[in-house]
Amino acid sequence: MTCFVCSPLNRPFLLADTHHQFHSPVHTYIASLQTLYLLSCSAFEAVTFKMSKPTVARNAIKALNTARPAFTTARPATGFTRPLSYTASLGKKKSDDPAKDPILSATTNAPQGASSDKEGQFARTDESVQIEYPPDSEMPTQPVAQGRGGMHFKRTLAQFSLEKKVSVVTGGARGLGLVMGQGLVASGSDLAIIDLNKDEAESAAASLIEQFRKENPGLEDMPNVTAHYADVANPDSVSTAMAEVLAKHGQIDNLVTSAGFTENFEAINYPFDRMQKLWGVNVDGTYLFAINVAKHLIERKAPGSIVMIGSMSGSIVNVPQPQAPYNAAKAAVRHLAASLAVEWAGHGIRVNCISPGYMLTALTRKILEENPQLRDQWTALIPAGKMGTPEDLMGAVTFLLSDASKYITGADLRVDGGYTVT
Ligand SMILES: NC(=O)c1ccc[n+]([C@@H]2O[C@H](COP(=O)([O-])OP(=O)(O)OC[C@H]3O[C@@H](n4cnc5c(N)ncnc54)[C@H](O)[C@@H]3O)[C@@H](O)[C@H]2O)c1
Protein backbone atom coordinates (compact mmCIF):
# COMPACT_ATOMS: atom_id res chain seq x y z
CA MET A 1 0.00 0.00 0.00
CA THR A 2 1.26 3.50 -0.84
CA CYS A 3 1.15 6.56 1.35
CA PHE A 4 -0.68 9.57 -0.17
CA VAL A 5 2.02 11.85 1.17
CA CYS A 6 4.99 9.72 0.20
CA SER A 7 3.73 8.48 -3.13
CA PRO A 8 4.99 11.49 -5.09
CA LEU A 9 8.45 10.62 -3.69
CA ASN A 10 7.97 6.98 -4.61
CA ARG A 11 8.49 5.94 -1.01
CA PRO A 12 6.91 2.75 0.23
CA PHE A 13 4.43 3.17 3.06
CA LEU A 14 6.17 1.75 6.12
CA LEU A 15 4.57 2.97 9.27
CA ALA A 16 7.42 2.05 11.58
CA ASP A 17 10.36 3.22 9.55
CA THR A 18 12.47 6.26 10.35
CA HIS A 19 11.06 8.17 7.42
CA HIS A 20 7.62 7.96 8.89
CA GLN A 21 8.67 8.81 12.44
CA PHE A 22 10.16 12.09 11.32
CA HIS A 23 7.45 12.85 8.86
CA SER A 24 5.07 15.72 9.45
CA PRO A 25 1.93 15.38 11.62
CA VAL A 26 -0.04 15.48 8.35
CA HIS A 27 1.47 12.19 7.41
CA THR A 28 0.67 10.79 10.85
CA TYR A 29 -2.91 11.89 10.50
CA ILE A 30 -3.23 10.37 7.08
CA ALA A 31 -1.56 7.24 8.36
CA SER A 32 -4.23 6.94 11.05
CA LEU A 33 -6.94 7.49 8.45
CA GLN A 34 -5.41 4.73 6.38
CA THR A 35 -5.33 2.51 9.45
CA LEU A 36 -9.00 3.13 10.02
CA TYR A 37 -9.52 2.35 6.37
CA LEU A 38 -7.65 -0.92 6.84
CA LEU A 39 -9.79 -1.74 9.86
CA SER A 40 -13.01 -1.10 8.02
CA CYS A 41 -11.74 -3.08 5.03
CA SER A 42 -11.01 -5.98 7.37
CA ALA A 43 -14.53 -5.81 8.72
CA PHE A 44 -15.94 -5.47 5.22
CA GLU A 45 -13.92 -8.42 3.99
CA ALA A 46 -15.05 -10.43 6.98
CA VAL A 47 -18.67 -9.83 6.13
CA THR A 48 -18.35 -10.10 2.37
CA PHE A 49 -15.93 -12.98 2.03
CA LYS A 50 -16.81 -14.71 5.29
CA MET A 51 -13.27 -14.29 6.66
CA SER A 52 -12.82 -16.22 9.87
CA LYS A 53 -13.16 -14.21 13.11
CA PRO A 54 -9.57 -14.83 14.25
CA THR A 55 -8.29 -13.48 10.91
CA VAL A 56 -10.33 -10.30 11.28
CA ALA A 57 -9.10 -9.81 14.83
CA ARG A 58 -5.50 -10.47 13.83
CA ASN A 59 -5.66 -7.96 10.98
CA ALA A 60 -7.24 -5.33 13.17
CA ILE A 61 -4.74 -5.71 16.02
CA LYS A 62 -1.89 -5.65 13.52
CA ALA A 63 -3.16 -2.41 12.06
CA LEU A 64 -3.63 -0.82 15.49
CA ASN A 65 -0.24 -1.88 16.78
CA THR A 66 1.50 -0.49 13.75
CA ALA A 67 -0.41 2.82 13.91
CA ARG A 68 -0.04 3.63 17.62
CA PRO A 69 3.72 4.28 17.80
CA ALA A 70 3.46 6.50 14.76
CA PHE A 71 1.12 8.85 16.67
CA THR A 72 3.27 9.03 19.79
CA THR A 73 6.58 9.48 18.05
CA ALA A 74 5.48 11.89 15.36
CA ARG A 75 3.61 14.31 17.69
CA PRO A 76 5.81 17.23 18.83
CA ALA A 77 6.70 16.98 22.52
CA THR A 78 5.69 20.52 23.49
CA GLY A 79 3.89 23.55 22.09
CA PHE A 80 0.55 24.22 20.54
CA THR A 81 -0.33 22.62 17.23
CA ARG A 82 -3.20 23.65 15.00
CA PRO A 83 -5.84 20.96 14.67
CA LEU A 84 -5.20 19.11 11.46
CA SER A 85 -7.55 19.36 8.60
CA TYR A 86 -7.04 18.07 5.17
CA THR A 87 -8.81 19.15 2.07
CA ALA A 88 -7.92 17.18 -0.99
CA SER A 89 -6.89 19.53 -3.80
CA LEU A 90 -9.30 19.52 -6.67
CA GLY A 91 -7.50 18.97 -9.93
CA LYS A 92 -4.44 21.24 -10.21
CA LYS A 93 -1.67 21.04 -7.65
CA LYS A 94 -1.60 24.14 -5.39
CA SER A 95 1.37 26.47 -5.68
CA ASP A 96 3.65 26.52 -2.63
CA ASP A 97 3.98 30.29 -2.94
CA PRO A 98 1.18 31.89 -0.83
CA ALA A 99 1.37 35.05 -2.94
CA LYS A 100 0.20 33.02 -5.95
CA ASP A 101 -2.88 31.64 -4.16
CA PRO A 102 -5.69 33.91 -5.38
CA ILE A 103 -8.05 33.16 -2.47
CA LEU A 104 -5.38 33.57 0.17
CA SER A 105 -4.14 36.82 -1.29
CA ALA A 106 -7.67 38.19 -1.66
CA THR A 107 -8.85 37.29 1.82
CA THR A 108 -6.44 36.72 4.65
CA ASN A 109 -2.97 37.51 3.39
CA ALA A 110 -3.30 40.62 1.30
CA PRO A 111 -2.02 44.10 2.06
CA GLN A 112 -4.78 46.72 2.62
CA GLY A 113 -6.61 47.53 -0.62
CA ALA A 114 -5.04 44.71 -2.61
CA SER A 115 -8.13 42.62 -3.18
CA SER A 116 -10.62 45.31 -4.15
CA ASP A 117 -11.65 48.88 -3.51
CA LYS A 118 -14.60 47.55 -1.49
CA GLU A 119 -12.61 46.06 1.38
CA GLY A 120 -14.46 46.71 4.65
CA GLN A 121 -16.74 49.12 2.80
CA PHE A 122 -19.86 48.31 4.81
CA ALA A 123 -18.13 47.59 8.09
CA ARG A 124 -16.05 50.64 8.91
CA THR A 125 -16.56 54.08 10.34
CA ASP A 126 -15.57 57.13 8.34
CA GLU A 127 -13.90 59.87 10.38
CA SER A 128 -14.94 62.52 7.87
CA VAL A 129 -18.58 62.14 8.99
CA GLN A 130 -19.00 64.71 11.75
CA ILE A 131 -22.45 65.74 12.95
CA GLU A 132 -23.12 68.06 15.88
CA TYR A 133 -26.45 68.07 17.74
CA PRO A 134 -27.98 71.37 16.59
CA PRO A 135 -28.94 74.17 18.99
CA ASP A 136 -32.68 74.51 19.75
CA SER A 137 -32.98 77.49 17.37
CA GLU A 138 -32.03 75.21 14.45
CA MET A 139 -34.21 72.26 15.46
CA PRO A 140 -36.83 71.40 12.88
CA THR A 141 -40.37 71.42 14.22
CA GLN A 142 -42.37 68.23 14.28
CA PRO A 143 -46.14 67.92 14.01
CA VAL A 144 -47.94 65.37 16.18
CA ALA A 145 -48.90 62.08 14.54
CA GLN A 146 -52.20 62.07 12.71
CA GLY A 147 -54.92 59.46 12.75
CA ARG A 148 -53.50 57.16 15.43
CA GLY A 149 -55.51 57.98 18.53
CA GLY A 150 -59.22 57.81 17.72
CA MET A 151 -61.85 55.53 19.22
CA HIS A 152 -62.15 52.28 17.35
CA PHE A 153 -64.31 49.21 17.45
CA LYS A 154 -61.68 46.56 16.90
CA ARG A 155 -61.58 43.96 19.60
CA THR A 156 -58.34 44.00 21.54
CA LEU A 157 -57.03 42.79 24.89
CA ALA A 158 -58.07 45.10 27.72
CA GLN A 159 -54.63 44.51 29.26
CA PHE A 160 -53.14 46.93 26.75
CA SER A 161 -55.11 49.83 28.18
CA LEU A 162 -53.34 52.48 30.26
CA GLU A 163 -56.54 54.01 31.64
CA LYS A 164 -56.19 55.60 35.10
CA LYS A 165 -52.41 55.68 34.78
CA VAL A 166 -50.09 58.68 34.82
CA SER A 167 -47.07 58.43 32.56
CA VAL A 168 -44.02 60.67 32.47
CA VAL A 169 -41.99 61.00 29.26
CA THR A 170 -38.64 62.76 29.44
CA GLY A 171 -37.54 64.43 26.21
CA GLY A 172 -41.23 64.36 25.29
CA ALA A 173 -41.40 67.75 23.55
CA ARG A 174 -40.41 66.35 20.19
CA GLY A 175 -39.01 63.39 18.28
CA LEU A 176 -39.65 59.90 19.51
CA GLY A 177 -40.67 61.09 22.98
CA LEU A 178 -43.49 63.21 21.61
CA VAL A 179 -44.93 60.40 19.48
CA MET A 180 -44.59 57.81 22.25
CA GLY A 181 -46.35 60.21 24.62
CA GLN A 182 -49.13 60.52 22.07
CA GLY A 183 -49.41 56.73 21.93
CA LEU A 184 -49.77 56.59 25.71
CA VAL A 185 -52.50 59.23 25.69
CA ALA A 186 -54.33 57.34 22.92
CA SER A 187 -54.10 54.22 25.12
CA GLY A 188 -55.82 55.98 28.04
CA SER A 189 -52.96 57.45 30.10
CA ASP A 190 -52.54 60.96 31.44
CA LEU A 191 -49.18 62.43 30.51
CA ALA A 192 -46.47 64.67 31.94
CA ILE A 193 -44.01 65.87 29.32
CA ILE A 194 -40.55 66.71 30.69
CA ASP A 195 -38.12 68.62 28.53
CA LEU A 196 -35.20 71.03 28.55
CA ASN A 197 -37.23 73.11 26.12
CA LYS A 198 -40.29 74.08 28.15
CA ASP A 199 -41.90 76.20 25.42
CA GLU A 200 -41.81 73.32 23.00
CA ALA A 201 -43.08 70.95 25.69
CA GLU A 202 -46.05 73.27 26.31
CA SER A 203 -46.92 73.58 22.66
CA ALA A 204 -46.57 69.79 22.29
CA ALA A 205 -48.98 69.26 25.21
CA ALA A 206 -51.50 71.63 23.62
CA SER A 207 -51.15 69.90 20.22
CA LEU A 208 -51.70 66.48 21.77
CA ILE A 209 -54.92 67.59 23.44
CA GLU A 210 -56.13 69.27 20.24
CA GLN A 211 -55.35 66.17 18.17
CA PHE A 212 -57.04 63.92 20.72
CA ARG A 213 -60.17 66.07 20.64
CA LYS A 214 -60.24 65.93 16.82
CA GLU A 215 -59.87 62.17 16.77
CA ASN A 216 -62.41 61.58 19.54
CA PRO A 217 -65.26 63.99 18.81
CA GLY A 218 -67.86 64.21 21.57
CA LEU A 219 -65.62 62.62 24.21
CA GLU A 220 -65.95 64.60 27.43
CA ASP A 221 -63.30 62.90 29.51
CA MET A 222 -60.17 64.57 28.16
CA PRO A 223 -56.70 63.36 29.14
CA ASN A 224 -54.63 65.51 31.46
CA VAL A 225 -51.45 66.42 29.56
CA THR A 226 -48.95 68.75 31.26
CA ALA A 227 -45.52 70.18 30.38
CA HIS A 228 -42.56 70.63 32.76
CA TYR A 229 -39.01 71.89 32.54
CA ALA A 230 -36.10 69.69 33.61
CA ASP A 231 -32.50 69.14 32.74
CA VAL A 232 -32.51 65.40 33.30
CA ALA A 233 -28.74 65.37 33.90
CA ASN A 234 -29.13 67.61 36.96
CA PRO A 235 -30.34 65.93 40.20
CA ASP A 236 -31.92 69.12 41.65
CA SER A 237 -33.71 69.88 38.42
CA VAL A 238 -35.11 66.32 38.34
CA SER A 239 -36.36 66.58 41.96
CA THR A 240 -38.08 69.89 41.20
CA ALA A 241 -39.76 68.45 38.11
CA MET A 242 -40.91 65.37 40.05
CA ALA A 243 -42.54 67.59 42.69
CA GLU A 244 -44.26 69.62 39.95
CA VAL A 245 -45.63 66.52 38.22
CA LEU A 246 -46.93 65.08 41.49
CA ALA A 247 -48.58 68.41 42.30
CA LYS A 248 -50.42 68.34 38.95
CA HIS A 249 -51.19 64.62 38.66
CA GLY A 250 -51.14 63.29 42.24
CA GLN A 251 -49.22 60.15 41.24
CA ILE A 252 -46.83 58.64 38.69
CA ASP A 253 -47.22 55.06 37.45
CA ASN A 254 -45.05 54.87 34.37
CA LEU A 255 -41.87 56.45 33.08
CA VAL A 256 -40.34 56.63 29.62
CA THR A 257 -36.82 58.11 29.47
CA SER A 258 -36.46 59.46 25.95
CA ALA A 259 -34.29 62.54 26.63
CA GLY A 260 -31.06 61.82 24.84
CA PHE A 261 -29.05 62.74 21.81
CA THR A 262 -26.26 61.59 19.58
CA GLU A 263 -23.32 63.32 17.94
CA ASN A 264 -20.68 62.14 15.53
CA PHE A 265 -17.00 62.82 15.96
CA GLU A 266 -14.11 60.42 15.56
CA ALA A 267 -13.08 59.24 19.04
CA ILE A 268 -9.62 60.80 19.06
CA ASN A 269 -10.95 64.27 18.34
CA TYR A 270 -14.24 64.05 20.27
CA PRO A 271 -14.55 67.29 22.28
CA PHE A 272 -14.36 66.12 25.90
CA ASP A 273 -17.00 68.53 27.21
CA ARG A 274 -19.46 67.29 24.58
CA MET A 275 -18.75 63.69 25.48
CA GLN A 276 -19.46 64.42 29.13
CA LYS A 277 -22.68 66.19 28.20
CA LEU A 278 -23.74 63.24 26.03
CA TRP A 279 -23.17 60.75 28.83
CA GLY A 280 -24.77 63.17 31.31
CA VAL A 281 -28.06 63.32 29.40
CA ASN A 282 -28.21 59.74 28.07
CA VAL A 283 -26.91 57.87 31.13
CA ASP A 284 -27.14 60.12 34.23
CA GLY A 285 -30.45 61.54 33.03
CA THR A 286 -31.96 58.08 32.57
CA TYR A 287 -30.66 56.95 35.95
CA LEU A 288 -31.79 60.06 37.86
CA PHE A 289 -35.35 60.00 36.57
CA ALA A 290 -35.63 56.25 37.11
CA ILE A 291 -34.54 56.38 40.76
CA ASN A 292 -36.85 59.31 41.50
CA VAL A 293 -39.87 57.55 40.03
CA ALA A 294 -38.96 54.24 41.70
CA LYS A 295 -38.64 56.00 45.08
CA HIS A 296 -42.11 57.50 44.62
CA LEU A 297 -43.58 54.09 43.66
CA ILE A 298 -41.91 52.31 46.58
CA GLU A 299 -43.21 54.96 49.04
CA ARG A 300 -46.68 54.57 47.54
CA LYS A 301 -46.36 50.76 47.58
CA ALA A 302 -47.64 50.85 44.01
CA PRO A 303 -46.50 48.79 41.04
CA GLY A 304 -45.06 50.64 38.06
CA SER A 305 -43.31 50.26 34.76
CA ILE A 306 -40.26 52.05 33.41
CA VAL A 307 -39.12 51.99 29.79
CA MET A 308 -35.67 53.30 29.02
CA ILE A 309 -35.03 54.38 25.46
CA GLY A 310 -31.69 52.92 24.47
CA SER A 311 -30.70 52.33 20.90
CA MET A 312 -29.56 49.51 18.67
CA SER A 313 -26.23 51.37 18.97
CA GLY A 314 -26.01 49.86 22.45
CA SER A 315 -25.60 46.44 20.84
CA ILE A 316 -23.91 47.11 17.51
CA VAL A 317 -21.52 49.68 16.06
CA ASN A 318 -23.14 51.91 13.49
CA VAL A 319 -21.38 52.69 10.23
CA PRO A 320 -20.18 54.88 8.68
CA GLN A 321 -20.67 57.65 11.27
CA PRO A 322 -18.27 57.39 14.22
CA GLN A 323 -20.03 57.64 17.60
CA ALA A 324 -18.18 55.59 20.20
CA PRO A 325 -19.39 57.54 23.27
CA TYR A 326 -23.04 57.32 22.18
CA ASN A 327 -22.77 53.59 21.52
CA ALA A 328 -21.23 53.07 24.95
CA ALA A 329 -23.88 55.28 26.58
CA LYS A 330 -26.69 53.26 25.04
CA ALA A 331 -25.07 49.98 26.09
CA ALA A 332 -25.06 51.45 29.61
CA VAL A 333 -28.77 52.32 29.34
CA ARG A 334 -29.61 48.76 28.27
CA HIS A 335 -27.74 47.20 31.16
CA LEU A 336 -29.02 49.80 33.59
CA ALA A 337 -32.54 48.67 32.70
CA ALA A 338 -31.62 45.03 33.35
CA SER A 339 -29.86 45.85 36.62
CA LEU A 340 -32.67 48.01 38.00
CA ALA A 341 -35.22 45.42 36.89
CA VAL A 342 -33.57 42.96 39.25
CA GLU A 343 -33.16 45.51 42.03
CA TRP A 344 -36.78 46.64 41.98
CA ALA A 345 -38.53 43.40 41.01
CA GLY A 346 -39.54 42.82 44.63
CA HIS A 347 -41.40 46.15 44.61
CA GLY A 348 -43.45 45.29 41.55
CA ILE A 349 -41.56 47.80 39.44
CA ARG A 350 -40.69 46.54 35.97
CA VAL A 351 -37.83 48.07 34.00
CA ASN A 352 -37.32 47.38 30.32
CA CYS A 353 -35.40 48.92 27.47
CA ILE A 354 -36.52 49.76 23.94
CA SER A 355 -33.67 49.89 21.43
CA PRO A 356 -34.81 51.68 18.29
CA GLY A 357 -32.97 51.40 15.00
CA TYR A 358 -32.84 54.27 12.51
CA MET A 359 -36.08 56.23 12.97
CA LEU A 360 -37.12 59.08 10.71
CA THR A 361 -37.75 62.02 13.07
CA ALA A 362 -37.63 65.69 12.05
CA LEU A 363 -34.00 65.70 13.27
CA THR A 364 -32.86 62.58 11.40
CA ARG A 365 -34.57 63.96 8.29
CA LYS A 366 -32.47 67.13 8.63
CA ILE A 367 -29.30 65.03 9.09
CA LEU A 368 -30.07 63.00 5.98
CA GLU A 369 -30.82 66.12 3.95
CA GLU A 370 -27.41 67.49 4.92
CA ASN A 371 -25.60 64.14 4.48
CA PRO A 372 -27.38 62.39 1.59
CA GLN A 373 -24.75 59.62 1.35
CA LEU A 374 -25.88 58.32 4.75
CA ARG A 375 -29.41 57.57 3.57
CA ASP A 376 -28.43 54.80 1.17
CA GLN A 377 -25.74 53.43 3.44
CA TRP A 378 -28.19 53.16 6.34
CA THR A 379 -31.07 51.61 4.42
CA ALA A 380 -28.74 49.14 2.68
CA LEU A 381 -28.02 47.58 6.06
CA ILE A 382 -31.63 47.27 7.29
CA PRO A 383 -33.24 43.90 6.41
CA ALA A 384 -36.66 45.61 6.32
CA GLY A 385 -35.12 47.96 3.73
CA LYS A 386 -36.69 51.04 5.32
CA MET A 387 -36.05 53.31 8.27
CA GLY A 388 -38.64 53.18 11.02
CA THR A 389 -41.12 55.93 11.81
CA PRO A 390 -41.64 57.28 15.35
CA GLU A 391 -45.17 55.81 15.18
CA ASP A 392 -43.57 52.35 15.06
CA LEU A 393 -42.71 52.83 18.73
CA MET A 394 -46.25 53.62 19.90
CA GLY A 395 -47.28 49.98 20.26
CA ALA A 396 -43.95 48.83 21.69
CA VAL A 397 -43.95 51.41 24.48
CA THR A 398 -47.65 50.90 25.28
CA PHE A 399 -47.08 47.15 25.50
CA LEU A 400 -44.14 47.48 27.90
CA LEU A 401 -45.92 49.96 30.17
CA SER A 402 -49.17 48.04 30.25
CA ASP A 403 -50.29 44.87 32.02
CA ALA A 404 -49.94 43.06 28.67
CA SER A 405 -46.26 42.72 29.56
CA LYS A 406 -46.79 42.08 33.28
CA TYR A 407 -44.20 39.29 33.42
CA ILE A 408 -41.59 41.04 31.28
CA THR A 409 -38.80 42.85 33.08
CA GLY A 410 -35.15 43.47 32.28
CA ALA A 411 -35.82 42.91 28.59
CA ASP A 412 -34.45 44.80 25.60
CA LEU A 413 -37.03 45.19 22.87
CA ARG A 414 -35.32 46.03 19.59
CA VAL A 415 -37.44 47.98 17.14
CA ASP A 416 -34.98 48.15 14.28
CA GLY A 417 -36.36 46.47 11.16
CA GLY A 418 -34.02 43.55 11.80
CA TYR A 419 -30.80 45.61 11.72
CA THR A 420 -29.18 43.93 14.71
CA VAL A 421 -29.85 40.35 13.68
CA THR A 422 -27.69 40.43 10.55
N1 LIG B 1 -34.12 59.07 16.16
C1 LIG B 1 -33.52 57.91 16.09
O1 LIG B 1 -33.30 57.37 15.00
C2 LIG B 1 -33.12 57.19 17.34
C3 LIG B 1 -32.67 55.88 17.23
C4 LIG B 1 -32.32 55.19 18.37
C5 LIG B 1 -32.43 55.79 19.59
N2 LIG B 1 -32.85 57.07 19.70
C6 LIG B 1 -32.95 57.65 21.04
O2 LIG B 1 -34.28 58.08 21.26
C7 LIG B 1 -34.29 59.18 22.14
C8 LIG B 1 -35.04 60.31 21.50
O3 LIG B 1 -34.36 60.71 20.33
P1 LIG B 1 -35.02 61.66 19.25
O4 LIG B 1 -34.56 61.22 17.95
O5 LIG B 1 -36.46 61.78 19.53
O6 LIG B 1 -34.27 63.03 19.61
P2 LIG B 1 -34.80 64.53 19.54
O7 LIG B 1 -33.61 65.39 19.56
O8 LIG B 1 -35.77 64.69 18.43
O9 LIG B 1 -35.59 64.69 20.91
C9 LIG B 1 -34.92 64.66 22.14
C10 LIG B 1 -35.64 65.50 23.15
O10 LIG B 1 -34.90 65.44 24.38
C11 LIG B 1 -34.79 66.74 24.91
N3 LIG B 1 -33.60 66.86 25.75
C12 LIG B 1 -32.32 66.86 25.33
N4 LIG B 1 -31.51 67.02 26.40
C13 LIG B 1 -32.30 67.10 27.49
C14 LIG B 1 -32.04 67.26 28.87
N5 LIG B 1 -30.81 67.41 29.36
N6 LIG B 1 -33.10 67.29 29.72
C15 LIG B 1 -34.35 67.17 29.25
N7 LIG B 1 -34.66 67.02 27.95
C16 LIG B 1 -33.63 67.00 27.08
C17 LIG B 1 -34.73 67.64 23.69
O11 LIG B 1 -35.07 68.99 24.02
C18 LIG B 1 -35.72 66.97 22.76
O12 LIG B 1 -37.03 67.46 22.95
C19 LIG B 1 -32.84 59.49 22.44
O13 LIG B 1 -32.46 58.90 23.64
C20 LIG B 1 -32.12 58.88 21.29
O14 LIG B 1 -30.80 58.57 21.62
C21 LIG B 1 -33.20 57.78 18.61
The ligand as a Gaussian input file, in Angstrom:
#p B3LYP/6-31G(d) Opt

LIG

0 1
 N      -34.116000      59.071000      16.161000
 C      -33.519000      57.905000      16.087000
 O      -33.296000      57.366000      14.999000
 C      -33.121000      57.188000      17.344000
 C      -32.672000      55.876000      17.235000
 C      -32.323000      55.189000      18.365000
 C      -32.433000      55.794000      19.593000
 N      -32.850000      57.066000      19.703000
 C      -32.951000      57.650000      21.041000
 O      -34.276000      58.078000      21.256000
 C      -34.286000      59.179000      22.141000
 C      -35.039000      60.314000      21.504000
 O      -34.359000      60.712000      20.332000
 P      -35.024000      61.663000      19.253000
 O      -34.557000      61.224000      17.950000
 O      -36.460000      61.777000      19.525000
 O      -34.266000      63.031000      19.605000
 P      -34.801000      64.527000      19.540000
 O      -33.607000      65.390000      19.564000
 O      -35.773000      64.690000      18.431000
 O      -35.593000      64.688000      20.912000
 C      -34.918000      64.660000      22.141000
 C      -35.644000      65.502000      23.153000
 O      -34.901000      65.438000      24.377000
 C      -34.795000      66.743000      24.910000
 N      -33.603000      66.858000      25.745000
 C      -32.318000      66.859000      25.331000
 N      -31.514000      67.020000      26.398000
 C      -32.297000      67.098000      27.488000
 C      -32.037000      67.265000      28.867000
 N      -30.809000      67.412000      29.359000
 N      -33.098000      67.292000      29.717000
 C      -34.353000      67.166000      29.254000
 N      -34.657000      67.021000      27.952000
 C      -33.633000      66.998000      27.085000
 C      -34.725000      67.644000      23.691000
 O      -35.068000      68.987000      24.017000
 C      -35.721000      66.969000      22.758000
 O      -37.028000      67.456000      22.949000
 C      -32.845000      59.493000      22.436000
 O      -32.459000      58.898000      23.641000
 C      -32.117000      58.876000      21.286000
 O      -30.804000      58.565000      21.618000
 C      -33.205000      57.785000      18.607000

